[in-house]
């Protein structure tokens, strides 16, 4: 069984722990009548969303659809909302993750240790 949000240790400000996860992603969004597809690079993932670098400007609160390769030939199509940005670095929060999609993410992260939180105080 893979990691779950109940396995979070230390930082209670996160919805679920983050794990290193580097892969190319595709982001589809509607702006007015335009259907746009842009590329990005995922840096980390959790059961609640991903952190990614995206060259095109995304707007916080904007709804997007992610094409996310998780393992081998498995690609998930997941709805998400732009939750934050700092330059070209974006947080994309999953808004409609099915139990099957969650299981695929958990399986992809099963052997990875959680990333340390940037919010924990240093000793």
C-alpha positions as a Markdown table, in Angstrom:
| # | Residue | x | y | z |
|---|---|---|---|---|
| 1 | Unk | 0.0 | 0.0 | 0.0 |
| 2 | Unk | 1.3 | 3.5 | -0.9 |
| 3 | Unk | 1.6 | 6.6 | 1.1 |
| 4 | Unk | -1.6 | 8.3 | 2.4 |
| 5 | Unk | -2.3 | 11.7 | 3.8 |
| 6 | Unk | -2.5 | 10.0 | 7.3 |
| 7 | Unk | 1.2 | 9.2 | 6.9 |
| 8 | Unk | 2.1 | 12.9 | 7.1 |
| 9 | Unk | 4.7 | 13.5 | 9.7 |
| 10 | Unk | 5.7 | 16.9 | 11.1 |
| 11 | Unk | 4.0 | 19.6 | 9.0 |
| 12 | Unk | 0.3 | 19.9 | 9.8 |
| 13 | Unk | -0.2 | 22.8 | 7.4 |
| 14 | Unk | 0.0 | 20.5 | 4.3 |
| 15 | Unk | -3.1 | 18.6 | 3.1 |
| 16 | Unk | -0.9 | 15.6 | 2.3 |
| 17 | Unk | 2.9 | 15.0 | 2.0 |
| 18 | Unk | 4.8 | 15.9 | -1.1 |
| 19 | Unk | 7.1 | 13.6 | -3.0 |
| 20 | Unk | 9.7 | 14.3 | -5.6 |
| 21 | Unk | 8.1 | 13.6 | -9.0 |
| 22 | Unk | 9.8 | 14.9 | -12.2 |
| 23 | Unk | 8.1 | 14.5 | -15.5 |
| 24 | Unk | 6.7 | 16.5 | -18.4 |
| 25 | Unk | 3.0 | 17.3 | -18.2 |
| 26 | Unk | 0.4 | 18.8 | -20.5 |
| 27 | Unk | -2.0 | 21.4 | -19.3 |
| 28 | Unk | -5.3 | 22.1 | -21.2 |
| 29 | Unk | -7.3 | 25.2 | -20.4 |
| 30 | Unk | -10.1 | 27.3 | -21.8 |
| 31 | Unk | -9.6 | 31.0 | -22.1 |
| 32 | Unk | -12.7 | 32.6 | -23.6 |
| 33 | Unk | -13.4 | 30.6 | -26.7 |
| 34 | Unk | -9.8 | 29.4 | -27.0 |
| 35 | Unk | -8.8 | 25.8 | -26.1 |
| 36 | Unk | -5.1 | 26.1 | -25.1 |
| 37 | Unk | -2.6 | 23.3 | -24.4 |
| 38 | Unk | 0.7 | 24.2 | -22.8 |
| 39 | Unk | 3.5 | 22.1 | -21.5 |
| 40 | Unk | 5.1 | 22.0 | -18.1 |
| 41 | Unk | 7.5 | 20.1 | -15.9 |
| 42 | Unk | 6.2 | 18.5 | -12.7 |
| 43 | Unk | 8.6 | 18.8 | -9.8 |
| 44 | Unk | 6.6 | 17.3 | -6.9 |
| 45 | Unk | 3.3 | 15.5 | -6.3 |
| 46 | Unk | 1.0 | 14.7 | -3.5 |
| 47 | Unk | -2.5 | 13.2 | -3.3 |
| 48 | Unk | -3.8 | 16.7 | -3.4 |
| 49 | Unk | -1.9 | 18.3 | -6.3 |
| 50 | Unk | 1.4 | 18.9 | -8.0 |
| 51 | Unk | 4.1 | 21.6 | -8.1 |
| 52 | Unk | 5.2 | 22.4 | -11.6 |
| 53 | Unk | 7.2 | 24.9 | -13.8 |
| 54 | Unk | 5.1 | 26.3 | -16.6 |
| 55 | Unk | 6.4 | 28.8 | -19.2 |
| 56 | Unk | 2.9 | 30.1 | -20.0 |
| 57 | Unk | 1.1 | 32.3 | -17.5 |
| 58 | Unk | -1.6 | 30.6 | -15.5 |
| 59 | Unk | -4.0 | 32.6 | -13.4 |
| 60 | Unk | -4.6 | 31.6 | -9.7 |
| 61 | Unk | -8.1 | 30.1 | -9.5 |
| 62 | Unk | -8.1 | 29.0 | -13.1 |
| 63 | Unk | -9.5 | 25.5 | -13.8 |
| 64 | Unk | -7.2 | 23.3 | -15.9 |
| 65 | Unk | -7.0 | 19.7 | -17.1 |
| 66 | Unk | -3.7 | 17.9 | -16.5 |
| 67 | Unk | -2.3 | 15.0 | -18.5 |
| 68 | Unk | 0.0 | 13.4 | -16.0 |
| 69 | Unk | 2.1 | 10.3 | -16.7 |
| 70 | Unk | 2.5 | 8.4 | -13.4 |
| 71 | Unk | 4.0 | 5.0 | -14.2 |
| 72 | Unk | 5.0 | 3.3 | -17.4 |
| 73 | Unk | 2.3 | 3.7 | -19.9 |
| 74 | Unk | -0.3 | 5.0 | -17.4 |
| 75 | Unk | -1.3 | 8.6 | -18.0 |
| 76 | Unk | -3.9 | 10.3 | -15.8 |
| 77 | Unk | -6.2 | 13.1 | -17.0 |
| 78 | Unk | -7.0 | 15.1 | -13.9 |
| 79 | Unk | -9.0 | 18.3 | -13.2 |
| 80 | Unk | -7.1 | 20.9 | -11.2 |
| 81 | Unk | -7.2 | 24.5 | -10.1 |
| 82 | Unk | -4.2 | 26.8 | -10.1 |
| 83 | Unk | -3.7 | 27.4 | -6.4 |
| 84 | Unk | -0.5 | 29.6 | -6.4 |
| 85 | Unk | 2.3 | 30.9 | -8.5 |
| 86 | Unk | 5.7 | 32.4 | -8.0 |
| 87 | Unk | 7.2 | 33.4 | -11.4 |
| 88 | Unk | 7.0 | 30.2 | -13.5 |
| 89 | Unk | 6.5 | 27.9 | -10.5 |
| 90 | Unk | 2.8 | 26.9 | -10.0 |
| 91 | Unk | 0.8 | 24.9 | -7.5 |
| 92 | Unk | -2.0 | 22.9 | -9.1 |
| 93 | Unk | -4.5 | 21.4 | -6.7 |
| 94 | Unk | -6.5 | 18.4 | -7.8 |
| 95 | Unk | -10.3 | 19.1 | -7.8 |
| 96 | Unk | -11.7 | 15.8 | -8.9 |
| 97 | Unk | -9.4 | 12.9 | -8.2 |
| 98 | Unk | -11.1 | 9.5 | -8.5 |
| 99 | Unk | -10.2 | 6.6 | -6.2 |
| 100 | Unk | -8.6 | 4.8 | -9.1 |
| 101 | Unk | -6.4 | 7.9 | -9.9 |
| 102 | Unk | -5.5 | 8.2 | -6.3 |
| 103 | Unk | -4.4 | 4.5 | -6.2 |
| 104 | Unk | -2.2 | 5.1 | -9.3 |
| 105 | Unk | -0.5 | 8.1 | -7.6 |
| 106 | Unk | 0.0 | 6.1 | -4.4 |
| 107 | Unk | 1.5 | 3.3 | -6.4 |
| 108 | Unk | 3.9 | 5.7 | -8.2 |
| 109 | Unk | 5.1 | 7.0 | -4.8 |
| 110 | Unk | 5.2 | 3.8 | -2.8 |
| 111 | Unk | 9.0 | 3.6 | -2.5 |
| 112 | Unk | 9.7 | 7.4 | -2.2 |
| 113 | Unk | 10.3 | 9.2 | 1.0 |
| 114 | Unk | 8.3 | 12.4 | 1.6 |
| 115 | Unk | 10.0 | 15.7 | 0.9 |
| 116 | Unk | 10.9 | 17.8 | 3.9 |
| 117 | Unk | 8.5 | 20.7 | 4.4 |
| 118 | Unk | 9.8 | 24.2 | 3.9 |
| 119 | Unk | 7.5 | 25.3 | 6.8 |
| 120 | Unk | 9.2 | 23.3 | 9.5 |
| 121 | Unk | 11.4 | 25.2 | 11.9 |
| 122 | Unk | 15.1 | 24.5 | 11.6 |
| 123 | Unk | 17.0 | 23.2 | 14.7 |
